[in-house]
Amino acid sequence: MIEPRANLTDIDENSVKAFLIAAETAGRLPAFNNIKTYELLDKLRLIENKQLKKAAIILFGKDPGKFYPNTFVKIGRFGKDDTDLNFQEVEEGNIIKLQQTVLNQLKHKFIVSTISFEGMQRIEKLEYPIAALREMLLNALMHRNYMGAPIQIRVYDNKINIWNEGFLPEGITLETLKQEHPSRPRNPIIADVCFKGGYIDLWGRGTTKIIDSCKEAKLPEPEMKEYAGGFMISIFKTSQKSLPNVIKDEIAAELNNRQKKAIPYVRKNGKITNKEYQKIFNVSRYTATLDLNDLVNKDIFEGSGTKGAGSYYTLKK
């Protein structure tokens, strides 16, 4: 789509230079010597009828928020739950900048590094694998609805999650994301430019890279789910995620075996329906309803807010 309010003075030349360096390093664009910004944007299909497209501003704009107010990334550090916000930061800018500045902000202020030494060499290791964080952020930047809410990153004591507005494309399920699958970018021109810059590979491997990175770091499998009108992925610091966060012993003792098995099922699959509960545990609809409502009353599950065939349950945040 054209952005009639913008012109070349709204493009950040430093971001263009950073992109060209990255693209040359990745070998996905010919080495353009002294190419003019207008020519480059035209080659990247970011100009139409001599006007900039909206994607040009989102990718290379000096101030994308001037045109689209919610293009920023919001980061919050929480305590025991979502009501306990300790501090927050907002990162603004175009995609070329955000994919680096957000990671820097996370590393320097929001997540912990452990320090060790090998001889005289100082080794810093983040509590979460940087490769997983990078892919989570890039996925959000590529697939978000840019006319909707900003990307939101929540950091807790035991996990970190990234949410972006926009549901999964038709034909792509949560289970599909855990295995080889085709790339279905929401914003194809943005994705193509980021591919040429070497930031992504356009083979649908982003989510499997996150899973593999966590496995290599001996962390639990990430949780992916459609939530509140968007997509959310969470990675966990410890292997203790069979139950959501921390459940008091007395509450855990009140759960029956079906309910205890349902919790890791939802961790893995993102949600469960009443019909699925009946089938998995070979119980009646009445029993499934009692079990699920009990999990809701204990603040372990929450309902989707819809009734009937489309209703489902997820882990309560």
C-alpha positions as a printed NumPy array, in Angstrom:
array([[  0.   ,   0.   ,   0.   ],
       [  1.168,   3.522,  -0.838],
       [  1.967,   6.018,   1.924],
       [  1.097,   9.36 ,   0.274],
       [  2.291,  11.393,   3.29 ],
       [  5.894,  10.148,   3.038],
       [  8.848,  10.978,   0.801],
       [ 12.58 ,  10.201,   0.688],
       [ 13.348,  12.663,   3.494],
       [ 11.47 ,  10.272,   5.807],
       [ 13.956,   7.454,   5.075],
       [ 16.84 ,   6.887,   7.496],
       [ 20.083,   6.661,   5.509],
       [ 21.928,   4.906,   8.344],
       [ 19.367,   2.104,   8.3  ],
       [ 19.776,   1.793,   4.542],
       [ 23.566,   1.532,   4.936],
       [ 23.211,  -1.072,   7.7  ],
       [ 20.896,  -3.092,   5.459],
       [ 23.309,  -2.963,   2.512],
       [ 26.186,  -4.191,   4.689],
       [ 24.042,  -7.033,   6.05 ],
       [ 22.791,  -7.964,   2.568],
       [ 26.324,  -8.051,   1.134],
       [ 27.515, -10.197,   4.057],
       [ 24.589, -12.594,   3.515],
       [ 25.277, -12.695,  -0.232],
       [ 21.614, -12.225,  -1.099],
       [ 21.963,  -8.998,  -3.056],
       [ 24.614,  -7.996,  -5.587],
       [ 27.194,  -5.545,  -4.256],
       [ 25.651,  -2.164,  -5.058],
       [ 28.408,   0.426,  -5.218],
       [ 27.141,   3.937,  -4.566],
       [ 23.531,   3.003,  -5.283],
       [ 21.098,   5.809,  -4.604],
       [ 18.477,   5.255,  -1.917],
       [ 15.624,   5.74 ,  -4.395],
       [ 17.084,   3.088,  -6.719],
       [ 17.523,   0.615,  -3.878],
       [ 13.963,   1.092,  -2.604],
       [ 12.692,   0.666,  -6.144],
       [ 14.642,  -2.608,  -6.55 ],
       [ 13.191,  -3.812,  -3.255],
       [  9.636,  -3.113,  -4.531],
       [  9.118,  -0.405,  -1.915],
       [  8.156,   2.263,  -4.463],
       [  5.125,   2.386,  -6.717],
       [  4.239,   5.201,  -9.1  ],
       [  7.192,   7.155,  -7.656],
       [  5.667,   7.017,  -4.156],
       [  6.878,   5.166,  -1.087],
       [  4.938,   2.162,   0.148],
       [  4.046,   1.787,   3.806],
       [  6.548,  -1.069,   4.046],
       [  9.363,   1.364,   3.179],
       [  8.562,   3.427,   6.277],
       [  8.265,   0.365,   8.525],
       [ 11.579,  -1.015,   7.245],
       [ 13.681,   2.133,   6.837],
       [ 11.725,   5.13 ,   8.172],
       [ 13.324,   7.721,  10.443],
       [ 10.192,   7.784,  12.588],
       [  7.63 ,   5.09 ,  11.669],
       [  5.549,   6.13 ,  14.685],
       [  4.86 ,   9.452,  12.984],
       [  2.772,   7.542,  10.437],
       [  1.725,   4.436,  12.388],
       [  1.601,   5.069,  16.159],
       [  1.798,   1.44 ,  17.327],
       [  4.978,   0.342,  15.535],
       [  6.989,   0.358,  18.778],
       [  7.95 ,  -2.62 ,  20.96 ],
       [  6.877,  -2.565,  24.623],
       [  8.975,  -4.495,  27.174],
       [  7.914,  -5.101,  30.783],
       [  9.595,  -6.811,  33.731],
       [  7.024,  -8.459,  35.985],
       [  7.204, -10.01 ,  39.435],
       [  4.872, -12.703,  40.69 ],
       [  2.127, -12.009,  38.113],
       [  0.84 ,  -9.518,  35.521],
       [ -0.333,  -7.088,  38.198],
       [  3.205,  -6.787,  39.558],
       [  4.98 ,  -4.602,  36.972],
       [  8.475,  -3.711,  38.2  ],
       [  9.616,  -1.518,  35.29 ],
       [  9.153,  -1.099,  31.55 ],
       [ 10.792,   0.307,  28.444],
       [  9.628,   1.211,  24.947],
       [ 11.803,   0.749,  21.869],
       [ 10.857,   2.776,  18.802],
       [ 12.199,   2.775,  15.262],
       [ 12.144,   0.871,  12.02 ],
       [ 12.597,  -2.896,  11.675],
       [ 16.303,  -2.628,  10.8  ],
       [ 16.908,  -0.834,  14.107],
       [ 14.407,  -2.714,  16.287],
       [ 15.8  ,  -6.148,  15.552],
       [ 18.992,  -5.016,  17.282],
       [ 17.929,  -2.405,  19.839],
       [ 15.282,  -4.651,  21.409],
       [ 17.785,  -7.486,  21.88 ],
       [ 20.291,  -5.049,  23.388],
       [ 17.651,  -3.752,  25.801],
       [ 16.73 ,  -7.295,  26.859],
       [ 20.357,  -8.302,  27.392],
       [ 21.36 ,  -5.203,  29.33 ],
       [ 18.321,  -4.606,  31.519],
       [ 15.737,  -7.381,  31.534],
       [ 17.438, -10.764,  31.618],
       [ 20.35 , -12.059,  33.638],
       [ 23.795, -13.13 ,  32.426],
       [ 25.853, -15.622,  34.378],
       [ 29.59 , -14.935,  34.416],
       [ 32.295, -17.588,  34.255],
       [ 35.954, -17.679,  33.267],
       [ 37.993, -19.961,  31.045],
       [ 41.551, -19.057,  31.901],
       [ 41.699, -15.289,  31.498],
       [ 38.643, -15.162,  29.209],
       [ 35.403, -13.833,  30.689],
       [ 32.357, -15.798,  29.506],
       [ 28.838, -14.363,  29.729],
       [ 25.87 , -16.686,  29.271],
       [ 22.313, -15.382,  29.115],
       [ 19.612, -17.25 ,  31.022],
       [ 17.799, -17.687,  27.684],
       [ 19.527, -18.576,  24.375],
       [ 20.08 , -15.442,  22.296],
       [ 19.303, -17.392,  19.094],
       [ 15.82 , -18.171,  20.433],
       [ 15.195, -14.572,  21.533],
       [ 16.337, -13.28 ,  18.143],
       [ 14.014, -15.624,  16.224],
       [ 11.094, -14.813,  18.528],
       [ 11.575, -11.103,  17.886],
       [ 12.049, -11.5  ,  14.125],
       [  8.921, -13.661,  13.891],
       [  6.934, -10.957,  15.681],
       [  8.341,  -8.195,  13.464],
       [  7.651, -10.174,  10.269],
       [  4.171, -11.431,  11.067],
       [  2.55 ,  -8.711,  13.152],
       [ -0.419,  -6.657,  12.035],
       [  1.16 ,  -3.203,  11.705],
       [ -2.189,  -1.452,  11.885],
       [ -2.876,  -3.107,  15.249],
       [ -1.348,  -3.154,  18.725],
       [  2.409,  -2.931,  19.389],
       [  4.583,  -5.978,  20.   ],
       [  4.628,  -6.768,  23.727],
       [  7.431,  -8.594,  25.535],
       [  6.849,  -9.761,  29.107],
       [  9.758, -10.922,  31.248],
       [  9.006, -12.906,  34.406],
       [ 11.161, -14.712,  36.961],
       [ 10.806, -18.019,  35.152],
       [  9.864, -17.202,  31.563],
       [  9.758, -14.622,  28.785],
       [  7.061, -14.271,  26.146],
       [  6.542, -12.2  ,  23.012],
       [  3.082, -11.361,  21.678],
       [  2.153,  -9.814,  18.342],
       [ -1.286,  -9.062,  16.962],
       [ -2.524, -11.327,  14.174],
       [ -3.701, -14.941,  14.071],
       [ -1.919, -17.791,  12.289],
       [ -2.599, -18.078,   8.538],
       [ -5.245, -20.558,   7.435],
       [ -3.752, -24.03 ,   7.176],
       [ -0.985, -23.37 ,   9.73 ],
       [ -1.643, -24.825,  13.184],
       [  0.28 , -24.678,  16.455],
       [  1.365, -28.275,  15.851],
       [  2.535, -27.371,  12.318],
       [  4.907, -24.775,  13.768],
       [  6.805, -27.494,  15.646],
       [  7.863, -29.258,  12.455],
       [  8.933, -28.52 ,   8.887],
       [  6.35 , -26.208,   7.314],
       [  6.091, -23.709,   4.444],
       [  6.779, -20.027,   5.007],
       [  3.533, -18.001,   4.999],
       [  4.533, -14.397,   5.81 ],
       [  1.755, -11.978,   6.723],
       [  3.759,  -9.115,   5.201],
       [  5.443, -10.582,   2.079],
       [  7.352,  -7.453,   0.961],
       [  8.725,  -6.846,   4.463],
       [  9.706, -10.516,   4.699],
       [ 11.4  , -10.428,   1.285],
       [ 13.5  ,  -7.382,   2.213],
       [ 14.504,  -8.996,   5.512],
       [ 15.434, -12.166,   3.627],
       [ 17.648, -10.182,   1.266],
       [ 19.25 ,  -8.545,   4.294],
       [ 20.073, -11.951,   5.761],
       [ 17.864, -11.492,   8.827],
       [ 15.511, -14.412,   8.021],
       [ 15.593, -17.345,   5.602],
       [ 11.944, -17.592,   4.377],
       [ 11.795, -21.368,   4.803],
       [  9.394, -21.446,   7.738],
       [ 12.19 , -22.487,  10.123],
       [ 11.859, -19.687,  12.692],
       [  9.779, -21.613,  15.227],
       [ 11.788, -24.826,  14.83 ],
       [ 14.984, -22.816,  15.407],
       [ 13.501, -21.523,  18.67 ],
       [ 12.602, -25.059,  19.755],
       [ 16.051, -26.401,  18.81 ],
       [ 17.836, -23.53 ,  20.593],
       [ 15.924, -24.241,  23.8  ],
       [ 16.633, -27.962,  23.492],
       [ 20.354, -27.295,  23.076],
       [ 20.267, -25.056,  26.16 ],
       [ 18.477, -27.857,  28.075],
       [ 15.391, -25.679,  28.534],
       [ 11.779, -26.876,  28.218],
       [  9.991, -26.853,  24.895],
       [  8.591, -23.364,  24.161],
       [  4.867, -22.74 ,  24.446],
       [  3.079, -21.329,  21.395],
       [ -0.545, -20.261,  21.346],
       [ -3.084, -17.944,  19.779],
       [ -4.037, -15.503,  22.498],
       [ -6.034, -12.261,  22.762],
       [ -6.253, -11.671,  19.02 ],
       [ -2.629, -12.535,  18.323],
       [  0.161, -15.065,  18.559],
       [  2.288, -15.591,  21.669],
       [  5.407, -17.667,  22.189],
       [  6.963, -18.272,  25.609],
       [ 10.288, -19.802,  26.6  ],
       [ 11.007, -21.031,  30.103],
       [ 14.076, -20.767,  32.291],
       [ 13.615, -24.049,  34.143],
       [ 12.278, -27.485,  33.339],
       [  9.528, -27.119,  35.948],
       [  6.595, -26.352,  33.697],
       [  4.323, -29.351,  34.019],
       [  2.088, -27.02 ,  36.04 ],
       [  1.574, -23.327,  35.203],
       [  4.098, -21.172,  37.053],
       [  3.79 , -22.251,  40.709],
       [  0.744, -24.083,  42.022],
       [  0.436, -24.333,  45.79 ],
       [  0.838, -27.871,  47.107],
       [ -2.616, -27.87 ,  48.629],
       [ -4.213, -26.931,  45.284],
       [ -2.135, -29.475,  43.334],
       [ -3.248, -32.132,  45.83 ],
       [ -6.888, -31.385,  44.97 ],
       [ -6.43 , -32.132,  41.259],
       [ -7.414, -35.536,  39.914],
       [ -5.11 , -37.475,  37.552],
       [ -7.017, -36.312,  34.473],
       [ -6.574, -32.669,  35.415],
       [ -2.868, -33.144,  36.148],
       [ -2.384, -34.718,  32.71 ],
       [ -4.468, -32.013,  31.026],
       [ -2.107, -29.251,  32.171],
       [  1.008, -30.45 ,  30.273],
       [ -1.254, -31.262,  27.318],
       [ -2.32 , -27.611,  27.15 ],
       [  1.292, -26.522,  27.673],
       [  2.219, -28.509,  24.587],
       [ -0.787, -27.796,  22.377],
       [ -1.8  , -24.314,  23.516],
       [ -5.41 , -25.154,  24.297],
       [ -7.946, -27.924,  24.894],
       [-11.645, -28.196,  24.071],
       [-14.306, -30.014,  26.054],
       [-14.607, -32.542,  23.237],
       [-10.852, -33.189,  23.23 ],
       [-10.913, -33.657,  27.017],
       [-13.707, -36.23 ,  26.664],
       [-11.798, -38.153,  23.987],
       [ -8.379, -38.086,  25.705],
       [ -9.67 , -39.228,  29.092],
       [-12.676, -41.291,  27.917],
       [-15.179, -39.396,  30.051],
       [-18.633, -37.929,  29.524],
       [-19.238, -34.313,  28.577],
       [-20.613, -33.73 ,  32.08 ],
       [-17.4  , -34.997,  33.74 ],
       [-15.214, -33.031,  31.303],
       [-17.17 , -29.86 ,  32.096],
       [-16.792, -30.41 ,  35.843],
       [-13.027, -30.991,  35.542],
       [-12.438, -27.993,  33.265],
       [-14.585, -25.622,  35.317],
       [-12.711, -26.734,  38.432],
       [ -9.395, -25.859,  36.731],
       [-10.841, -22.45 ,  35.845],
       [-12.027, -21.88 ,  39.42 ],
       [ -8.54 , -22.757,  40.695],
       [ -7.045, -20.101,  38.359],
       [ -5.103, -22.715,  36.37 ],
       [ -7.153, -22.588,  33.15 ],
       [ -9.135, -19.779,  31.583],
       [-11.953, -20.037,  29.08 ],
       [-11.822, -18.553,  25.588],
       [-14.824, -16.345,  26.27 ],
       [-16.892, -17.996,  23.55 ],
       [-19.599, -20.607,  24.056],
       [-20.535, -23.643,  22.026],
       [-18.451, -25.52 ,  19.463],
       [-15.722, -22.872,  19.222],
       [-14.939, -22.662,  22.947],
       [-11.621, -23.85 ,  24.411],
       [ -9.401, -23.527,  27.486],
       [ -5.848, -22.209,  27.852],
       [ -3.451, -21.829,  30.762],
       [ -4.176, -18.718,  32.77 ],
       [ -1.49 , -16.065,  32.593]])
